[in-house]
Amino acid sequence: MSSAPSQPPEDHEHDPIEDIVPMMPIVLPIGGAVLIFLLAFIAVSMA
């Protein structure tokens, strides 16, 4: 029987999602504010 490796291999491919996840607390509120502003602008312009 062979023993299991103690550490996972380090040759896994780079995942771009791992770079974006730490920025989510900043990006999501800004995106939400822009979306609300655009929807309010459309509502006012249609009225």
N, C-alpha and C positions, 0 to 999 in steps of 0.2 A: 504494500500500500504506500502510496506517495503522500507526503504531507501537503497541506494546502499552503499556498504562498502567504507569507506574513504581510506583504504590502501589495496593493494592486499595481499593475504595470503602469508606467508613466508615459507610455507612448500613445495614449488616447488622443483622438483628434480634438481640435479646439472648437468649443461651442460658443458661437456669438451671443447666445441668449445669456450666458453667464456674465458677459460684460454689461448687459443692459439691466439686469435685475437690481444691482445696487442703486441705479439711478431712478427706479420706479417711484419712490416717495417724492421726488422732485418733478418728474415728468408727468405723472398722472394728474396732480392738481392743476398744473399749468395747462395741460390739454383740456381738462374739464372747464377751466375758466374761459379758454378760447372758444370752446364749443358753445357754452352758455351765451357768451357775447355775440357770437354769430347768429345763434337762434333768436336772441332778443333783437338784433339788428334787422333780421328778416321779418320778424313779427311787426316791428315798428314801421318798416318800409311798406308792408302790405296793408297796414291800417289806414 
